[in-house]
């Protein structure tokens, strides 16, 4: 019997849907929307990011519910292997959980930045690259974000634009509204603008090359470091149209927002019971509750309630789940095919 089959057989009855303690980040641009959105109180003046599920070194998520409460995600993965993440994910990533799941509140403009691809990140940092997806939850009037270039430039043009503070003049600005989706492959220059709350799904990587930061200083009065030369080789300089992901709303049916080697992400608007077959993916499945509330029940009887602003992980050994909104729910569903 294959090792995976044995692990699945031994662990299946004990597998359950996992929640994790949030890891809160307090960058200078953070605000107060995450606590309000989650319906909780936080011991921070401002919060920029809530890391919902993370395997980033130094910021590894810890289980918050059930018999495994207090166990780090890395420990859980070492113990359960493919039964937790799926055979093909286990074979490809081993004991490294491959995704980082966040909520981000931009009370001020985030820096203009870019992330390296896998090849460059591996060579420079022994890390994964970073491809990511944004789902916009809430927007203040007039708020927007940056994705891609507005005109053709060369790597040499880019360096000059950074040097003379004109880099903003060659970026595409997109006025944002709730429900907008942006897929950001590694190499795409981007930034979240002031007044946006969003969910982010990305590869497990904390490698960011900061290109421009509006000449801001940190709490000690020092300008934040820029990575002009590192970014020059990482940037994709091509021009693209229609950088926003277009989709048609649909009730009680999955709407695919992204399908790439790093993750598949669907949007679910639910007002009635919906069954989802986990076994079809041979992968863990993550649910982020964007709005409303839902009860998720696994085929082995494990059940969990998820409300707006909460995230859970369904282990790969669970074959299917039933989603029951109370009375309506909007979810992001994420797995690796």
C-alpha positions in Angstrom: 0.0 0.0 0.0 1.4 3.4 -0.9 2.7 5.6 1.9 0.1 8.2 1.1 -2.7 5.7 1.3 -1.5 4.5 4.7 -1.2 8.0 6.0 -4.7 8.9 4.7 -6.2 5.8 6.2 -4.6 6.4 9.6 -5.3 10.1 9.8 -8.6 10.4 8.0 -11.0 9.9 10.9 -9.1 12.4 12.9 -8.8 15.0 10.2 -10.9 18.2 10.6 -11.2 21.7 9.2 -8.5 23.9 10.6 -8.5 27.5 11.7 -5.3 29.4 12.6 -4.4 32.3 14.8 -4.0 35.5 12.8 -0.5 37.0 12.5 -1.0 40.8 12.5 1.5 43.2 10.8 1.7 46.9 11.6 3.5 48.7 8.7 3.4 52.5 8.5 0.5 52.5 6.0 -1.9 50.3 8.1 -5.3 51.3 9.3 -8.3 50.2 11.4 -10.5 48.4 8.9 -9.3 44.8 9.5 -10.6 44.8 13.1 -13.9 46.2 12.0 -14.2 43.8 9.1 -13.4 40.8 11.3 -15.7 42.1 14.1 -13.0 41.9 16.7 -10.8 44.1 18.9 -7.1 44.2 18.4 -4.3 45.3 20.7 -2.8 47.5 18.0 -3.2 51.1 17.1 -3.2 50.2 13.4 -2.9 47.0 11.4 -1.9 46.8 7.8 -2.1 43.0 7.3 -3.7 40.0 8.8 -1.8 36.8 7.8 -4.4 34.2 7.9 -2.3 31.2 6.9 1.4 31.5 6.7 4.5 29.3 6.4 6.9 32.2 6.1 10.0 31.6 8.3 9.5 33.5 11.6 5.8 33.8 10.9 4.4 30.3 10.8 0.7 30.0 11.6 -0.5 28.1 14.7 -3.7 26.0 14.8 -6.4 27.8 16.8 -9.1 25.0 17.0 -9.6 21.4 17.8 -7.2 18.7 19.1 -4.2 20.2 17.2 -4.7 23.7 18.7 -1.3 25.2 19.5 0.5 23.1 16.8 2.5 25.1 14.1 1.5 24.6 10.5 5.0 23.3 9.8 4.6 20.6 12.5 1.2 19.6 11.2 2.6 19.3 7.7 5.6 17.2 8.9 3.2 14.9 10.7 0.4 14.5 8.1 2.2 15.1 4.8 0.1 14.3 1.8 -3.0 13.7 3.9 -3.0 17.4 4.8 -1.9 19.0 1.4 -2.5 16.3 -1.2 -0.1 13.9 -2.9 1.0 16.1 -5.8 1.4 19.1 -3.6 3.4 17.0 -1.1 5.7 15.7 -3.8 6.4 19.2 -5.2 6.7 21.3 -2.0 7.5 18.7 0.7 7.4 20.3 4.2 6.9 23.8 2.9 3.3 25.0 2.8 3.1 26.7 -0.6 0.6 29.6 -0.1 0.4 32.8 2.1 -3.1 34.0 2.7 -3.8 37.6 3.9 -6.2 40.5 4.4 -4.6 43.9 3.7 -5.8 47.4 4.8 -4.1 50.3 3.1 -4.8 53.4 5.1 -2.0 55.0 3.0 -0.5 54.2 -0.4 1.7 51.1 -0.4 5.1 51.4 -2.0 5.5 50.7 -5.7 7.0 47.2 -5.9 7.7 44.1 -7.8 8.3 40.5 -6.9 10.9 38.1 -8.6 9.9 34.9 -10.3 10.8 31.5 -9.0 14.1 31.2 -10.9 15.4 34.6 -9.8 14.1 34.3 -6.2 15.7 30.8 -5.9 19.0 32.1 -7.3 19.1 35.3 -5.1 17.2 34.3 -1.9 16.7 30.5 -1.9 13.0 31.3 -1.9 9.9 30.9 -4.0 8.9 33.8 -6.3 5.7 35.6 -5.7 2.6 35.5 -8.0 -0.5 36.8 -6.2 -4.1 37.6 -6.6 -6.1 40.6 -5.1 -9.8 40.5 -4.3 -11.1 44.0 -3.4 -13.4 44.0 -0.4 -14.0 47.6 0.4 -13.0 50.9 -1.3 -13.1 54.5 -0.2 -14.4 57.1 -2.7 -11.8 57.6 -5.5 -9.4 54.9 -4.3 -7.5 52.8 -6.8 -4.4 50.7 -7.3 -1.5 50.4 -9.7 -0.8 47.4 -12.0 1.5 47.4 -15.0 2.9 50.1 -17.1 1.0 52.8 -19.0 3.6 53.1 -21.7 6.5 51.2 -23.1 9.8 51.7 -21.2 13.1 50.0 -21.2 15.1 48.8 -18.2 17.3 51.9 -18.6 14.2 54.2 -18.7 13.0 52.5 -15.5 16.2 53.4 -13.6 16.0 57.0 -14.8 12.4 57.3 -13.8 13.2 56.1 -10.3 16.1 58.5 -10.1 14.1 61.6 -11.1 10.9 60.6 -9.2 8.8 60.2 -12.4 8.1 56.4 -12.1 4.4 57.2 -11.2 4.0 58.8 -14.6 4.5 55.5 -16.4 2.3 53.2 -14.3 -1.3 52.2 -15.0 -3.8 53.5 -12.4 -7.0 51.5 -11.9 -9.9 53.1 -10.0 -11.2 50.3 -7.8 -14.5 49.1 -6.5 -15.6 46.2 -4.3 -15.5 42.9 -6.1 -12.6 43.8 -8.4 -10.0 41.1 -9.0 -6.4 41.6 -10.1 -4.1 38.7 -11.0 -0.4 39.7 -10.5 2.2 37.4 -11.9 5.7 37.8 -10.7 7.4 40.6 -12.5 4.4 42.9 -12.7 5.0 46.3 -11.1 2.1 47.1 -8.7 0.8 48.9 -5.6 -2.3 49.1 -3.5 -3.6 52.6 -3.1 -4.9 54.4 0.0 -8.4 53.5 1.1 -8.6 49.9 -0.1 -9.3 46.7 1.9 -8.6 43.5 0.1 -7.8 39.8 0.3 -4.5 38.5 -1.1 -3.6 35.0 -2.1 0.1 34.5 -3.0 3.0 32.1 -3.1 4.8 31.5 0.1 7.4 34.3 -0.2 8.2 37.5 1.6 10.5 38.8 -1.1 9.5 42.3 -2.2 11.6 44.7 -4.2 10.6 48.3 -3.3 10.8 50.6 -6.3 9.3 53.9 -5.0 7.9 54.9 -1.6 6.7 58.5 -2.1 9.9 59.7 -0.2 8.4 58.6 3.1 10.3 57.9 6.3 9.9 55.3 8.9 9.1 55.8 12.7 12.8 56.7 13.2 12.8 59.2 10.4 14.8 57.1 8.0 13.8 56.7 4.3 12.7 53.1 3.6 15.2 51.2 1.5 14.7 51.0 -2.3 15.8 48.0 -4.4 16.2 49.7 -7.7 18.9 47.4 -9.2 17.4 44.2 -7.9 14.0 45.2 -9.3 15.4 46.1 -12.7 16.1 42.5 -13.7 12.8 41.2 -12.1 10.4 43.5 -13.9 8.3 42.5 -16.8 8.4 45.6 -19.1 5.7 44.4 -21.5 2.5 46.4 -22.0 -0.8 44.7 -21.2 -4.4 45.6 -21.7 -7.3 44.5 -19.5 -5.2 43.8 -16.4 -8.4 43.6 -14.3 -9.9 40.1 -14.2 -13.4 40.2 -15.7 -16.1 37.8 -14.5 -19.9 37.5 -14.4 -21.7 37.1 -11.1 -23.3 33.8 -10.6 -25.2 32.4 -7.6 -24.4 29.0 -6.1 -21.9 28.2 -8.8 -18.1 28.6 -8.6 -16.7 31.5 -10.7 -13.0 30.9 -11.6 -10.9 34.0 -10.9 -7.5 32.5 -11.5 -5.9 29.2 -12.6 -2.1 29.1 -12.6 0.6 26.7 -11.6 0.6 28.2 -8.1 -3.1 28.3 -7.2 -6.6 28.1 -8.5 -9.0 30.6 -7.0 -12.8 30.6 -7.3 -15.5 32.9 -6.0 -18.7 31.5 -4.5 -21.8 33.6 -3.9 -24.1 31.3 -1.9 -27.7 31.5 -0.7 -28.4 27.8 -0.5 -26.6 24.6 0.3 -23.6 23.8 -2.0 -21.5 20.6 -2.1 -17.9 20.9 -3.1 -15.8 17.8 -4.1 -12.4 18.1 -2.5 -11.2 14.8 -3.9 -11.3 16.3 -7.4 -8.2 18.4 -6.7 -5.9 16.2 -4.6 -5.1 19.3 -2.7 -5.9 21.2 0.5 -8.7 23.8 0.0 -8.7 27.2 1.7 -11.9 29.1 2.3 -11.9 32.9 3.0 -15.2 34.3 4.0 -15.6 37.7 2.3 -19.1 38.4 3.5 -21.9 36.7 5.5 -21.4 33.4 7.3 -21.3 29.7 6.4 -21.2 26.3 8.1 -18.8 23.9 6.4 -19.3 20.2 7.1 -16.9 17.5 5.9 -17.9 14.0 4.8 -16.4 12.6 7.9 -18.6 14.7 10.1 -16.1 17.5 11.0 -17.8 20.9 10.9 -16.9 24.5 11.4 -18.6 27.9 11.3 -16.9 30.6 9.3 -17.9 34.2 9.3 -16.9 37.4 7.5 -13.1 37.9 7.8 -12.3 34.3 8.8 -10.3 31.7 7.0 -10.1 27.9 7.2 -8.1 25.1 5.6 -9.8 21.8 4.6 -7.2 19.0 4.6 -6.8 17.0 1.4 -7.8 13.7 3.1 -11.4 15.1 3.4 -13.1 14.1 0.2 -16.0 16.6 0.1 -17.7 19.3 2.1 -21.1 20.9 2.2 -21.3 24.7 2.5 -24.5 26.0 4.2 -24.8 29.8 4.2 -26.6 31.5 7.0 -28.4 32.9 5.1 -26.0 34.1 2.5 -22.2 34.0 2.1 -19.5 35.1 -0.3 -16.3 33.0 -0.2 -13.0 32.7 -1.9 -12.0 29.1 -2.5 -8.3 28.3 -3.2 -6.4 25.1 -4.0 -3.5 23.8 -6.1 -4.4 21.7 -9.2 
